[in-house]
Amino acid sequence: MTKTLRTPEHVYLCQRLRQVRVDAGLTQADLAGRLDKPQSFVAKVETQERRLDVTEFAKWMAACGGLDAVSEIVASIADGQAAS
């Protein structure tokens, strides 16, 4: 399996995760508290140092009230639009 850190798709995902958090009016510390994780977890995801698994992605989006954006994000990655 090829590595996925810092690929165009991964960069896009991290940018969207950050945007969902910011749009929710949450700081990294706020989101980390909702996820029961340290603030560094959120920072590492947003700076592309760490990948999320599917359950972490779902919890992130739910904690930010961003479940409505999930299908758009997934579709962009699946369709190759994120690599553009």
C-alpha positions as CSV (number, residue, x, y, z in Angstrom):
1,M,0.0,0.0,0.0
2,T,1.3,3.4,-0.9
3,K,1.8,6.1,1.7
4,T,-0.9,8.7,2.0
5,L,0.6,11.3,4.2
6,R,1.0,14.6,2.3
7,T,-0.5,13.4,-1.0
8,P,-2.8,16.0,-2.6
9,E,-5.8,14.1,-1.3
10,H,-4.4,14.1,2.2
11,V,-3.5,17.8,2.1
12,Y,-7.1,18.5,0.8
13,L,-8.6,16.5,3.6
14,C,-6.6,18.2,6.3
15,Q,-7.5,21.6,4.9
16,R,-11.2,20.7,4.9
17,L,-11.0,19.3,8.4
18,R,-9.4,22.6,9.6
19,Q,-12.0,24.6,7.7
20,V,-14.9,22.6,9.3
21,R,-13.4,23.3,12.7
22,V,-12.9,27.0,12.1
23,D,-16.4,27.3,10.6
24,A,-17.8,25.8,13.8
25,G,-16.0,28.5,15.8
26,L,-13.8,26.0,17.6
27,T,-10.2,26.3,18.6
28,Q,-7.9,23.3,18.4
29,A,-8.2,23.0,22.2
30,D,-12.0,23.1,22.0
31,L,-12.2,20.4,19.4
32,A,-9.6,18.3,21.3
33,G,-11.7,18.5,24.4
34,R,-14.8,17.3,22.5
35,L,-12.8,14.4,21.1
36,D,-11.1,13.6,24.5
37,K,-7.7,14.0,22.8
38,P,-4.8,16.4,23.5
39,Q,-4.6,19.6,21.5
40,S,-1.5,18.2,19.7
41,F,-3.7,15.5,18.1
42,V,-5.8,18.2,16.3
43,A,-2.6,20.2,15.4
44,K,-0.9,17.1,13.9
45,V,-3.9,16.2,11.8
46,E,-4.3,19.7,10.5
47,T,-0.6,20.0,9.7
48,Q,-0.6,16.7,7.8
49,E,1.6,14.9,10.3
50,R,-1.0,12.4,11.3
51,R,-3.8,10.5,9.4
52,L,-7.3,9.9,10.8
53,D,-9.0,6.6,10.6
54,V,-12.6,6.5,9.5
55,T,-14.0,6.5,13.0
56,E,-11.8,9.5,14.0
57,F,-13.0,11.3,10.9
58,A,-16.6,10.7,11.7
59,K,-16.1,11.9,15.3
60,W,-14.2,15.0,14.2
61,M,-17.0,15.9,11.8
62,A,-19.7,15.3,14.3
63,A,-17.9,17.3,17.0
64,C,-17.7,20.2,14.6
65,G,-21.3,19.9,13.5
66,G,-20.0,19.2,10.0
67,L,-21.7,15.9,9.1
68,D,-23.5,17.6,6.2
69,A,-20.1,18.2,4.6
70,V,-18.9,14.5,4.8
71,S,-20.3,13.4,1.5
72,E,-18.9,16.4,-0.4
73,I,-15.4,15.8,1.1
74,V,-15.5,12.1,0.4
75,A,-16.8,12.6,-3.1
76,S,-14.1,15.2,-3.9
77,I,-11.4,12.8,-2.8
78,A,-12.9,9.8,-4.6
79,D,-13.5,11.7,-7.8
80,G,-9.9,13.0,-7.9
81,Q,-11.0,16.6,-7.5
82,A,-8.9,17.0,-4.4
83,A,-5.8,16.3,-6.4
84,S,-6.4,19.3,-8.7
